[in-house]
Amino acid sequence: MNKICSNATEAIRDIEDGQTLMLGGFGLCGIPENCIAALVKKGIKNLTCISNNAGVDDFGIGLMLQQKQVKKMIASYVGENAEFERQLLSGELEVELIPQGTLATRCMAAGYGMPAIFTPAGVGTEVATGKETRNFNGKEYLMELALTADFAIVKAWKGDSQGNLIYKDTARNFNPLMAMAAKITIAEVEELVADGELDPNFIHTPGVYVHRIFEGINYEKRIEQRTVRKAP
């Protein structure tokens, strides 16, 4: 099976209106910049996007929100995006907020083949509305269904033609979990290396989870909030 694509446009070729996408990243760290740009250019609509957050107004998933491509956002944090806030308050955008650890574990559960998890996070709050709870050893737990998607789009530092991936530092974040959870996983990498070059002991996502891979270009790697000390 040849997993290598020439670019982002080829990799997302069969993503269609109304599908559910997982997008790796945390803030603007480790986001699949090339694929997001290709999705914006393609102009598909009515997407359900699962991501830790929605980027900022002019970058990341924020670009998709500007083009009204997202119907529903499943996320744990949305505070950096004014357009997101506007669409939420106006009723244009459906939003499901999930505690961050719960979001990660629900993705992981799908990758492990588990239909649901039990967590104490959210018990007794609005998060628990309409959901089943169970008592284990005298403590209440909320049942949360595993999260899956039609496509997971992730960003890695290095990858090979088999789809084995290595992430760099904190850019790992949600990427490995989402790579396991979708029907089709697309990986964009900063460096596509020859088979055998990656040390098996340091591979974060085995190639069995990855269906398409390509070497990205022109990464900006923006920082949402830069805080530095004053020069002496």
N, C-alpha and C positions, 0 to 999 in steps of 0.2 A: 504494500500500500504506500503510494507516494503522498506524503503529508505536506510537502513543501509547496507554498504558494509564492507567486512573484511579488505580491504586494497586498495591501489591506483591501483594495477593491475586489481582488480575486477571492480573498479569504472570506469576505462577508457576502459573497455573490447571491446566496440563496436565503438571506435573512429577509423576511417579508413583513408587511403590515400586520399588526395585532399580535406579534409573537412576544415571548418573555425572554429577556436578556439578563444575564448576570455580568456585571462589569467590575473587575478587580480594582484595587486601589484604596487609599485612605487619604482623604483630602485630595491633593493633587499628586501624592506620592505613589508611584507605581501604577498609574492609570494607563490604559491602552490608548495612547494619544492618536496613533495612526488609524486605528479602527474607528474611534469616535469621529474623526474627521471624515472618514469614508462613509459612515452612517449618515452624517449631516449632509454630505454631498448627494447621497442616494435619495434622501428625502422621505424615507419610510415613516409611517405614522402609527399612532395608537399602540405604542410599545408599552409593555410593563417592564420597568427596569429595577433590578435588585442590585443595590450598591450601598456601601457604608454611608455615602453622602452624595450630594448632587453637584459636586464641583463648585465653581464660582460662576459669576454671570457671563464671563467671556472666555471660559476655558472648561475643559472636561465635559461632563454631562450637561453643564450649564449651556453649552452650545446647542445641544439637542432640545433643551427646554425653550430656548429662544425661538426655535423653528417649530414649536408646538408638536414635537414628535413623540413626546412621552404622555401616555394616558394615565398611568399609575406609577408611583414611586414607592418602592419598599426599601426603607433605609433606617439608619439609627441616628443620623444627625443631618440637619439641614440649615444650619445657622449662617452659612457664608454666602447665600445666594438670594439676592433681592427678588429676582424674577420668580424663583421657586416660591417665595413667600407670597408674592402677588397672585400667582396662579392658584395656590392653596386657598387663600382667603377669598378669592373670587369664585371658587368652586370649579375652576377649569381643570384642576389636577386632583386626582384621588391619591391619598397618601396613607401608607401604613407604617407607623413608626414602631420599631422593634428595639429593645435593649441590645446594645452592641454585642455582648457575649452570646445572647440568644440568637442573634442573626448569624454569627460565626458558627455556632453549634448546629443550627438548623441546616446550614449548607454542608457541614461536615457529615451530618446524619445521612443526607441524601447520597453522599459519596460512599458511605459505609453500607448503604442498602437498608438503613433503618427508616421506618415510616414516620416516627415521631420521637420526641425527647420529653423528659420531665425536668422542669427547672423551677426553683423557688422565685426566680426573677419575675416580677410583675404580678405576683399573687396579691389580691386585694386592691389592685389599681385598675385604671381603665384598660390596661393591656390585657387583663383577664376577661374582659366582657365577651360573653358568648362562648367561652372556652371551658373545656373540662378540667377539673382539678381532682387530685387524688392525695390521700394522706399516706405518707410513708414514715413509719417510726415516729408518729406524733407530729409530723410537719407537713404542711400543705405544699403541693407542687402543681404547677401549671403544665398541661400537656400542650406542646407546640409541634405542629406538623413539620416534617422535613421540607426544605425549600429546594426546588429544582427549576430548570429553565430549558427552553429550546436550545439556547446557545449560551456558553460562558465565554467571555472575551477577557483574556488576561495578558499581563505584561511581565516579561522576565528579563533578566540580565543576559543569560546565555542559554542557548538551546541547540539541539542537534536534529538531524533529519528524522530521527525516531520520535521526536517530541519530548525528549527528556529535558527538564528545565531546572535552572538554578536562578534564584532571585538574589538580589543584592541588598543586604542590610534590612532597613525597615520597609523597603519597597516590596518585601515579601507579603506583608499584611494579609489581606483577604484573598490574594491571588491563588494560593495552593488549595484553599477550601473550595473556592468556586470552580476551579479547574476540575475537581472531582464530581461536581454536582449536576452538570448539565448533560443533555443528550449529545451535543456537539461542542467541543472545546476548541477555540481558536486562540493561539498564542502568538503574540508579536514579541520579538526579542531584539535586544541591542546588538547581539552578535550571534550569528548562526555558524556553528563550528562543525568540524568533521566528526563523524561517528567515532567513538572511542576516545575523544579528547576530554570529555567530561569525566571527572573522577566519580565512580558510582557511589562512593561514600558521602558525596556532597550534593547529590541530586535531591531536590526538594519535591518535584512533581515527576513521577515516572511517566514515560511516554505512552503507556497504555491508556492514560486519561486524555491525551491530546490527539485531536484529529487533523488539525491544520496548523502550520507554523510558517512564519515568514520573518525576514529581517527588516525591522523598521528603519525609518530615516527621520532626520531633523527633529530629534526630541528636544523639547524646550525645558522640561522638568521644572516647571514653575513652582514657587513656594507661596502658599496662601498668605501667611503672616511671617514676615521676617523681623526678628527681634535681636538686636545686637547691642552690646555695651558701648558706651561712649568711648571715643578714642582718648587715650591718656594725654 
